[in-house]
Amino acid sequence: MSVFKQYRRKSISEMRPYIVGEILDSKVSISEADLKAGCPKSGDMIARNPKKHDDQWLVEKSYFEDNLEPIE
């Protein structure tokens, strides 16, 4: 059985806010857990792979707030 370990990100994340009522493109992945939690919702973010812009996923608000901050 594989064991989870902690890792620190080495790169910058590219994200934008989810706009309430926005129809998300099918290229934006949303996990089953986030869907069950009522996502997408206000405060959630859309992340994308900086090398493959079509690879996008939803980042739930509380995870974003706990783990990321803007670069100024």
N, C-alpha and C positions, 0 to 999 in steps of 0.2 A: 504494500500500500504506500502511496506517495504521501509525503508530509508537507504541509504548508510552511513556508519560511517567509520572513519579512524582507522586502526589497525597497530601496529608495530609487525614485526616478532619476535618470541622468539627463533627461531632455526637457524641453519646454512643451507644454500641451497647448494645442490650438482648440479653442472653444468659443461658442457663442451662446447667448441666452435663448431658451425656448420661448416663443411668443405664444401666450395663451390663445387657443383657437386655431393655431397654425396646423395645417395639414402636413404631417411629416412625410417626406419622400420615403419610398420603400428601402432606400439605401441606409436609413437610420435604424440601427438595431436597438431594440428595447428588450431587456431581460424579462423573463417570465415573472421574477420576483418584483421588478419595478412595475410591470403591468398590474399585478395583483395589489400593489400599494397605491394604485391610482395615477401612476405616471402615464403620460407626461403631464406636468402641472407647473404652476408658477414657481420660478426659482430654479427649475431644472436647467441643465446646460446640454448643448449638443457638442460633442467632441469629434475631431476628425484626425485621421492619420496624416501628418504633414507631408508624407511621401506619396500617399494614395488618397486624394481628397474624396473619392467615392466611398471610402471606408469610414463610416460615421456611426456613433453610438450615443445613447442618452446617458447622462451622468445625473443621478438623483441629487436634489438640492443639498441634503444633509451631508452626503459623501463629498460633494464639491466644497461645501463650507468647511468641513473638517480637514480636508487634504490639499486644497489648492488656494492660491491667492494670485491676484493680477500682478503683472509686471508693469511697473510704471516707468 
